[in-house]
Amino acid sequence: MDPFTVSSVMNVISEFFPKDTSIAVANDQNFIYYQPSKKVDLKIRPGDRVNEDTVTYKALTIHEKTSEYIERNGFGVPYYGMSVPILDNGSTRGVVTAILPSKPSIMPSSFLTVKTTDRWIPVPYGEVMYLEAQNRKTSVVSERISGSHKLNLSEIEWFLPNELFIRVHRSYIVNIHFIEEILPDFHSTFLLVMKDSSKIQVSQTYASQFRRALGF
């Protein structure tokens, strides 16, 4: 990965991370980009090796999104890290890691609490059909109800189970089990027909990842 390209991209997408988050990008051996925050600074420098006591190393090793509170480490600063691997043709080429001072206590482990017109309703993850970005909140559509969640789509994405959900667009995350059909669309992308007859486009950015995840 070209450091100039990484720096440019991260400056644009940093708005999708929770506030006061440091951001580190690594290839398969070294850190190549680091943006510290006021809350936690691990003093990472481009070129530093990815050590085994980091959450970044774990994501590189298991090739999956992972999160962990790291108390004892070579940085000398405890932190909560959330790492997402960068995949290329099935191989992990690098990792993007969000670094926070502590584990966010903002989401339960098995459901979303959705606000409807006059009440709040806990909805198990398995019942959520898809989620859509809606200003700074998230629209949640399930089999039973539709409503909103106070967190934005990227904040919620960290906590969704990988075996159920996949991001298909900047504005959409879908539950794989509610996809009725996958239709070809323009520019080598796809159009999803959900079980409630909603139609959701898979954008070019997420098309390759989507094909790998569903194995076609």
Backbone bond lengths (Angstrom), bond angles and torsions (degrees), N, CA, C in turn:
res aa  C-N    CA-C-N  psi(-1)  N-CA   C-N-CA  omega(-1)  CA-C   N-CA-C  phi
1 M - - - 1.465 - - 1.528 109.61 -
2 D 1.310 117.87 135.29 1.447 123.78 179.62 1.527 109.47 -77.32
3 P 1.367 119.62 121.42 1.463 121.83 -178.22 1.518 113.33 -56.37
4 F 1.349 117.33 -36.43 1.454 118.86 178.88 1.519 110.81 -63.17
5 T 1.326 116.10 -43.90 1.461 120.59 178.62 1.526 110.83 -63.07
6 V 1.334 117.05 -44.61 1.458 121.26 179.51 1.519 110.39 -59.52
7 S 1.324 117.54 -46.53 1.460 121.55 -179.36 1.519 111.26 -59.86
8 S 1.320 116.54 -44.99 1.464 120.83 -179.37 1.525 111.22 -62.62
9 V 1.341 115.70 -45.45 1.461 120.04 -178.50 1.524 111.13 -65.79
10 M 1.337 117.58 -44.07 1.462 120.55 -176.74 1.519 111.84 -66.23
11 N 1.316 117.61 -33.03 1.456 119.83 176.31 1.525 111.57 -63.27
12 V 1.329 115.77 -31.21 1.459 120.13 -179.85 1.523 111.40 -78.93
13 I 1.343 117.46 -43.92 1.467 119.76 -172.15 1.520 113.69 -91.20
14 S 1.345 118.57 -2.14 1.469 119.83 -179.59 1.520 112.41 -59.82
15 E 1.334 117.02 -23.00 1.458 120.64 178.50 1.523 112.23 -65.60
16 F 1.321 118.57 -16.35 1.451 121.39 -179.37 1.530 112.56 -84.41
17 F 1.342 117.32 -12.03 1.448 120.70 -179.43 1.523 109.67 -89.34
18 P 1.349 117.29 155.48 1.476 119.34 175.82 1.520 110.55 -57.02
19 K 1.338 115.32 153.87 1.460 121.19 -179.19 1.531 110.09 -62.28
20 D 1.329 116.81 151.88 1.468 123.00 178.86 1.523 112.11 60.33
21 T 1.328 116.27 39.66 1.457 122.27 177.85 1.523 110.06 -109.40
22 S 1.325 116.50 129.33 1.465 120.36 169.46 1.528 107.70 -81.90
23 I 1.327 116.59 149.14 1.457 120.56 -177.29 1.524 109.38 -127.96
24 A 1.330 116.20 128.81 1.463 121.71 177.38 1.521 109.33 -124.00
25 V 1.329 115.97 141.00 1.459 121.86 175.77 1.528 107.67 -123.73
26 A 1.323 115.83 133.29 1.464 120.76 179.83 1.519 110.18 -129.31
27 N 1.337 116.09 152.54 1.451 119.23 166.51 1.532 107.04 -88.63
28 D 1.300 120.01 -155.25 1.461 119.43 -176.09 1.527 113.85 -79.87
29 Q 1.352 116.99 1.27 1.464 119.69 -179.85 1.523 114.30 -138.45
30 N 1.329 116.35 -37.30 1.457 120.08 -171.72 1.527 112.00 -130.93
31 F 1.331 115.61 156.33 1.457 120.21 170.40 1.521 108.51 -75.26
32 I 1.321 116.28 136.82 1.469 120.27 -178.37 1.526 112.28 -120.17
33 Y 1.337 117.01 -8.61 1.461 121.18 179.77 1.522 108.60 -154.64
34 Y 1.334 116.44 141.91 1.467 119.89 176.65 1.516 109.66 -149.93
35 Q 1.326 115.54 129.84 1.461 122.48 176.70 1.523 108.18 -124.31
36 P 1.344 118.99 103.45 1.471 120.91 -177.53 1.525 112.13 -76.84
37 S 1.327 115.42 161.72 1.458 121.32 173.94 1.522 108.57 -117.91
38 K 1.321 116.12 172.90 1.458 120.41 179.49 1.530 111.93 -73.02
39 K 1.335 116.54 -24.01 1.466 120.59 -174.68 1.524 113.05 -81.94
40 V 1.336 117.32 -38.89 1.465 120.74 -178.25 1.523 109.28 -147.83
41 D 1.342 115.97 129.77 1.455 120.67 -179.03 1.528 108.50 -135.38
42 L 1.326 117.00 113.04 1.456 122.09 -178.77 1.528 112.80 -86.33
43 K 1.332 116.65 1.95 1.474 121.73 177.88 1.533 111.75 58.25
44 I 1.309 116.51 34.96 1.465 120.54 177.55 1.523 109.29 -72.13
45 R 1.319 115.78 140.57 1.462 121.01 175.51 1.523 109.55 -120.99
46 P 1.332 117.71 140.22 1.464 119.36 175.63 1.527 110.41 -53.60
47 G 1.313 116.00 130.58 1.451 121.17 -176.44 1.517 113.03 105.46
48 D 1.352 117.31 -19.83 1.465 120.41 176.71 1.523 110.04 -61.69
49 R 1.308 116.25 140.98 1.459 121.11 179.99 1.527 110.58 -73.98
50 V 1.332 116.94 146.27 1.461 122.19 175.73 1.530 107.60 -80.51
51 N 1.320 117.03 108.29 1.458 121.52 -176.81 1.525 111.82 -84.19
52 E 1.328 115.36 161.01 1.458 121.36 -175.37 1.526 113.25 -68.64
53 D 1.332 118.40 -17.45 1.466 120.43 -178.08 1.528 112.51 -91.68
54 T 1.336 116.83 19.13 1.462 121.02 179.60 1.521 111.05 -110.88
55 V 1.331 115.26 153.70 1.457 119.79 176.43 1.531 110.08 -70.16
56 T 1.322 116.54 -25.68 1.462 120.68 175.90 1.528 110.57 -62.09
57 Y 1.314 116.82 -43.90 1.465 121.03 178.68 1.523 110.90 -61.90
58 K 1.320 116.77 -40.02 1.460 120.25 -179.72 1.526 110.93 -62.18
59 A 1.335 116.78 -43.55 1.470 120.33 178.85 1.526 110.92 -64.19
60 L 1.347 116.82 -37.23 1.465 120.52 176.51 1.522 111.19 -63.85
61 T 1.331 115.50 -35.08 1.461 120.62 -174.81 1.520 112.90 -77.97
62 I 1.349 116.53 -43.57 1.466 119.58 -175.19 1.522 112.63 -94.04
63 H 1.362 116.39 -8.90 1.475 121.93 176.28 1.532 112.11 61.28
64 E 1.328 116.59 33.55 1.465 121.35 179.39 1.521 109.89 -142.06
65 K 1.331 115.41 157.98 1.457 120.70 172.87 1.517 109.16 -59.50
66 T 1.324 117.95 133.69 1.454 120.42 -178.51 1.520 110.09 -146.37
67 S 1.317 116.45 155.04 1.460 121.83 177.64 1.522 108.78 -142.13
68 E 1.333 115.62 147.16 1.460 118.87 -175.35 1.523 109.59 -166.12
69 Y 1.350 115.76 145.94 1.461 120.65 172.48 1.525 107.64 -88.00
70 I 1.325 117.06 122.06 1.465 123.01 -177.64 1.529 108.39 -108.48
71 E 1.335 116.33 110.66 1.468 119.97 -176.57 1.520 111.90 -94.50
72 R 1.319 116.65 -49.39 1.463 120.70 -179.48 1.523 109.09 -105.77
73 N 1.323 115.94 118.66 1.457 119.56 -176.49 1.518 110.09 -158.43
74 G 1.308 114.92 170.16 1.454 120.91 -178.05 1.515 114.45 -67.39
75 F 1.335 117.39 -17.28 1.462 119.80 178.67 1.529 111.79 -77.02
76 G 1.345 117.25 -21.23 1.453 120.78 -179.07 1.509 114.22 76.59
77 V 1.332 117.02 9.87 1.468 122.18 -179.30 1.532 108.56 -130.97
78 P 1.333 118.81 121.38 1.467 119.23 176.20 1.525 110.42 -67.95
79 Y 1.327 116.55 144.74 1.452 119.62 -178.85 1.525 109.70 -156.89
80 Y 1.321 115.17 162.77 1.464 121.71 172.64 1.514 107.56 -108.84
81 G 1.334 116.36 120.34 1.452 120.47 -177.22 1.514 112.40 -112.87
82 M 1.327 115.85 142.17 1.465 122.60 175.70 1.526 106.88 -127.55
83 S 1.331 116.03 113.65 1.462 121.04 -172.93 1.520 112.16 -115.96
84 V 1.330 115.68 139.78 1.464 122.59 178.45 1.527 108.44 -125.75
85 P 1.344 118.05 122.12 1.465 119.77 179.92 1.520 112.49 -70.89
86 I 1.328 115.11 149.70 1.466 122.51 174.64 1.516 106.78 -100.71
87 L 1.322 116.61 113.69 1.462 121.40 -174.24 1.522 111.82 -100.63
88 D 1.323 115.08 144.60 1.459 121.56 177.20 1.520 107.78 -142.92
89 N 1.342 115.36 109.27 1.474 121.00 -177.95 1.526 112.06 54.08
90 G 1.319 115.05 40.66 1.458 120.25 175.97 1.511 115.11 86.43
91 S 1.339 118.10 -7.43 1.461 121.80 -179.86 1.525 109.88 -104.87
92 T 1.338 116.13 145.12 1.457 120.96 177.38 1.514 109.38 -83.43
93 R 1.333 116.98 114.37 1.459 121.73 -177.97 1.520 112.10 -96.34
94 G 1.322 116.77 -17.46 1.453 120.28 -178.46 1.509 110.71 -179.44
95 V 1.336 115.77 -174.77 1.466 121.56 -176.62 1.529 109.47 -145.93
96 V 1.326 116.45 138.87 1.459 122.63 169.06 1.523 107.41 -104.45
97 T 1.333 116.91 126.80 1.458 121.46 -177.21 1.523 110.73 -121.95
98 A 1.323 115.95 126.95 1.458 122.27 172.11 1.524 107.50 -94.26
99 I 1.329 117.15 129.97 1.467 122.73 -173.48 1.518 108.83 -118.28
100 L 1.339 115.88 119.79 1.455 122.25 -178.60 1.530 109.58 -121.60
101 P 1.342 117.88 157.89 1.467 119.63 -179.64 1.519 113.53 -70.19
102 S 1.316 118.00 -22.88 1.459 120.92 179.07 1.520 109.07 -156.08
103 K 1.328 116.26 165.36 1.449 120.88 179.59 1.525 110.19 -65.44
104 P 1.325 118.54 128.48 1.469 119.99 178.22 1.524 110.46 -64.86
105 S 1.296 116.35 125.25 1.467 120.29 178.73 1.519 108.81 -101.41
106 I 1.337 115.01 58.76 1.462 119.21 -171.57 1.525 112.68 -117.18
107 M 1.346 116.81 -7.46 1.455 117.63 -175.90 1.520 110.78 -138.24
108 P 1.331 118.05 137.61 1.462 120.09 170.21 1.519 109.59 -71.83
109 S 1.321 116.64 170.52 1.458 120.38 -170.88 1.519 114.43 -90.17
110 S 1.331 119.35 -13.40 1.460 118.88 -172.30 1.529 114.46 -136.90
111 F 1.313 118.17 2.90 1.466 118.65 -178.27 1.523 110.68 -157.11
112 L 1.338 115.74 163.73 1.464 123.77 172.33 1.517 108.40 -111.21
113 T 1.318 117.07 135.90 1.459 120.21 174.96 1.522 107.84 -93.56
114 V 1.322 115.48 110.26 1.463 122.63 -170.98 1.528 110.05 -101.42
115 K 1.322 116.36 133.59 1.465 121.34 177.69 1.520 109.81 -91.82
116 T 1.318 116.29 123.24 1.465 121.37 172.76 1.527 107.86 -100.18
117 T 1.300 117.57 -162.87 1.465 120.54 -175.47 1.525 112.40 -60.25
118 D 1.336 116.91 -42.53 1.460 119.04 -172.95 1.524 114.70 -132.27
119 R 1.352 117.57 13.28 1.470 119.31 -178.31 1.522 110.58 -162.21
120 W 1.344 114.61 172.80 1.465 121.82 175.50 1.524 108.20 -115.87
121 I 1.333 116.13 136.89 1.466 120.41 -175.96 1.530 109.36 -131.05
122 P 1.351 118.91 122.90 1.468 121.02 174.42 1.533 109.87 -70.86
123 V 1.316 116.76 126.84 1.461 121.93 -179.17 1.533 108.90 -120.18
124 P 1.332 119.25 116.80 1.470 121.21 177.54 1.520 111.09 -57.25
125 Y 1.332 116.28 145.70 1.463 120.60 -179.34 1.528 112.03 -52.06
126 G 1.332 116.57 -40.62 1.457 120.47 -176.08 1.504 114.38 -63.53
127 E 1.351 117.79 -17.71 1.462 121.61 179.90 1.526 112.71 -94.41
128 V 1.336 116.82 -10.14 1.471 119.94 -178.66 1.525 109.10 -77.28
129 M 1.328 116.00 124.23 1.463 121.26 -177.26 1.525 111.04 -83.46
130 Y 1.323 116.55 -49.74 1.459 121.24 175.65 1.517 109.75 -161.56
131 L 1.335 115.22 163.97 1.453 122.70 178.67 1.516 108.48 -126.34
132 E 1.334 116.02 141.27 1.462 120.96 -177.33 1.525 110.02 -129.62
133 A 1.338 116.13 134.05 1.462 120.72 175.57 1.521 109.47 -63.97
134 Q 1.331 115.56 133.45 1.461 120.52 -177.18 1.518 108.19 -142.96
135 N 1.345 115.73 93.40 1.461 121.66 -172.59 1.525 108.26 57.13
136 R 1.331 118.74 -123.25 1.465 120.62 -179.93 1.519 112.27 -99.11
137 K 1.309 116.77 7.36 1.456 121.53 177.63 1.520 109.26 -115.28
138 T 1.323 116.05 -174.86 1.458 121.29 179.00 1.514 110.26 -129.73
139 S 1.328 116.82 129.00 1.458 121.68 173.36 1.523 108.25 -82.61
140 V 1.338 116.75 129.53 1.458 122.65 -178.40 1.525 108.84 -115.36
141 V 1.332 116.88 123.85 1.465 121.79 179.80 1.523 108.26 -115.77
142 S 1.333 115.76 122.99 1.463 121.01 178.32 1.521 109.35 -122.20
143 E 1.323 116.29 -179.81 1.460 120.82 177.02 1.520 111.31 -63.39
144 R 1.340 115.60 -35.91 1.468 120.25 -173.11 1.522 113.79 -93.98
145 I 1.329 115.74 -41.61 1.465 119.04 -171.67 1.521 110.76 -141.86
146 S 1.328 114.82 167.89 1.459 122.62 169.73 1.519 107.18 -130.17
147 G 1.314 115.95 142.53 1.454 119.77 -179.51 1.515 109.69 -167.55
148 S 1.322 116.72 -156.54 1.460 120.65 -176.80 1.522 110.95 -133.81
149 H 1.320 114.72 157.75 1.459 121.89 174.17 1.524 107.77 -122.69
150 K 1.326 116.72 145.92 1.465 120.34 -173.89 1.525 113.72 -70.56
151 L 1.336 118.44 -23.24 1.462 120.99 179.79 1.520 111.23 -82.09
152 N 1.335 116.11 154.35 1.460 118.01 176.16 1.525 109.96 -80.00
153 L 1.314 116.15 171.72 1.460 121.66 -171.50 1.529 112.05 -62.48
154 S 1.322 117.89 -40.86 1.462 120.95 -178.20 1.518 111.67 -69.42
155 E 1.324 117.94 -34.73 1.463 120.76 177.23 1.524 110.78 -66.63
156 I 1.318 116.85 -42.03 1.466 120.67 178.67 1.528 111.10 -66.75
157 E 1.327 116.99 -35.33 1.465 121.28 -175.14 1.527 112.29 -56.32
158 W 1.339 117.56 -35.04 1.463 120.66 -178.98 1.520 112.13 -58.06
159 F 1.334 117.63 -28.88 1.459 121.12 -170.58 1.518 114.13 -104.56
160 L 1.323 117.47 -4.81 1.464 120.07 -179.03 1.531 110.72 -78.32
161 P 1.327 118.60 140.55 1.472 120.83 179.24 1.523 111.70 -68.02
162 N 1.349 115.86 131.33 1.469 121.20 -176.70 1.522 113.11 -62.86
163 E 1.344 116.35 -29.06 1.461 118.58 -176.31 1.528 112.42 -73.67
164 L 1.331 117.67 -12.06 1.473 121.09 -179.56 1.529 112.57 -109.48
165 F 1.317 117.05 -39.94 1.463 119.96 -167.61 1.520 112.91 -115.69
166 I 1.324 114.07 148.12 1.461 120.62 175.67 1.526 108.76 -143.81
167 R 1.318 115.67 138.75 1.465 119.97 176.83 1.520 108.47 -81.83
168 V 1.317 116.29 130.72 1.463 120.49 -177.17 1.528 112.37 -119.83
169 H 1.318 116.19 -7.00 1.465 121.06 -174.52 1.519 107.22 -163.38
170 R 1.314 116.25 157.34 1.472 119.17 176.36 1.529 111.27 -54.64
171 S 1.322 116.44 -29.23 1.461 120.31 -174.94 1.523 114.39 -107.57
172 Y 1.360 118.53 0.84 1.468 119.16 -174.26 1.533 112.79 -138.50
173 I 1.327 114.53 139.51 1.462 123.77 166.00 1.521 106.26 -125.16
174 V 1.340 117.49 132.60 1.460 120.15 -176.57 1.521 110.71 -119.50
175 N 1.326 114.88 152.13 1.458 122.27 170.90 1.527 106.79 -86.12
176 I 1.326 116.28 118.46 1.469 121.34 -174.98 1.525 112.08 -55.67
177 H 1.322 117.28 -33.24 1.458 121.13 -175.68 1.532 113.34 -71.94
178 F 1.332 116.77 -9.21 1.458 119.82 179.33 1.525 112.60 -107.39
179 I 1.325 116.85 11.91 1.468 120.18 175.18 1.528 108.55 -82.73
180 E 1.324 116.64 118.89 1.461 121.86 179.37 1.524 111.20 -83.67
181 E 1.353 115.78 -44.93 1.466 121.01 -178.79 1.523 109.90 -146.65
182 I 1.337 115.32 153.88 1.458 122.30 173.28 1.526 107.27 -120.39
183 L 1.306 116.36 114.42 1.464 121.40 -176.65 1.525 110.34 -108.82
184 P 1.335 118.75 144.57 1.464 120.26 174.38 1.520 109.73 -66.33
185 D 1.330 114.83 145.83 1.456 120.19 -179.65 1.526 107.91 -132.61
186 F 1.319 117.95 -178.20 1.455 121.68 -177.63 1.526 111.28 -65.15
187 H 1.350 116.09 153.64 1.460 123.49 172.12 1.525 112.39 58.19
188 S 1.339 117.54 40.36 1.469 123.39 175.10 1.520 113.42 62.23
189 T 1.317 117.34 27.94 1.457 120.75 175.59 1.531 108.60 -108.27
190 F 1.328 116.08 -170.86 1.454 120.64 -175.58 1.523 110.45 -135.10
191 L 1.335 114.47 158.78 1.450 121.86 173.84 1.523 107.62 -119.93
192 L 1.329 116.17 123.30 1.453 121.08 -179.61 1.523 110.11 -94.69
193 V 1.320 115.82 131.34 1.461 121.25 170.99 1.521 106.54 -103.70
194 M 1.335 115.59 114.91 1.452 120.38 -177.63 1.530 110.36 -84.22
195 K 1.313 116.77 168.62 1.465 120.91 -175.93 1.526 113.35 -68.91
196 D 1.332 117.81 -13.62 1.465 120.00 173.61 1.525 110.62 -97.15
197 S 1.349 116.99 12.95 1.475 125.62 179.99 1.521 113.87 75.94
198 S 1.336 118.14 2.95 1.462 120.19 174.04 1.521 109.64 -65.22
199 K 1.328 116.87 149.38 1.462 122.43 178.69 1.524 108.64 -117.08
200 I 1.340 115.78 127.25 1.461 122.18 -177.16 1.520 109.00 -129.67
201 Q 1.334 116.58 128.41 1.457 120.59 -178.94 1.519 111.04 -84.08
202 V 1.332 115.71 139.00 1.463 121.64 168.97 1.521 105.97 -90.88
203 S 1.326 117.76 117.82 1.460 120.12 -176.77 1.517 110.78 -77.32
204 Q 1.330 116.25 164.77 1.466 121.29 179.94 1.522 111.77 -58.36
205 T 1.323 116.68 -35.77 1.466 121.16 -178.75 1.521 111.60 -58.75
206 Y 1.324 116.90 -36.32 1.465 121.08 -173.67 1.528 113.35 -107.57
207 A 1.339 118.26 0.67 1.460 120.93 -173.55 1.525 112.67 -63.11
208 S 1.323 118.30 -46.16 1.476 120.72 -178.63 1.517 111.07 -64.98
209 Q 1.336 116.33 -44.17 1.470 120.22 177.91 1.513 110.85 -61.17
210 F 1.318 117.12 -39.11 1.469 121.75 179.79 1.525 110.49 -64.17
211 R 1.323 117.83 -44.33 1.467 121.51 -179.86 1.527 110.50 -63.49
212 R 1.324 117.66 -41.89 1.456 120.05 179.10 1.519 111.67 -63.75
213 A 1.338 115.52 -42.64 1.459 120.38 -177.20 1.517 111.89 -63.82
214 L 1.348 117.05 -35.47 1.462 120.88 -178.26 1.528 112.72 -97.99
215 G 1.323 116.28 -3.45 1.449 120.62 172.30 1.519 115.75 69.98
216 F 1.326 117.37 46.58 1.472 119.08 176.39 1.519 110.43 -142.16
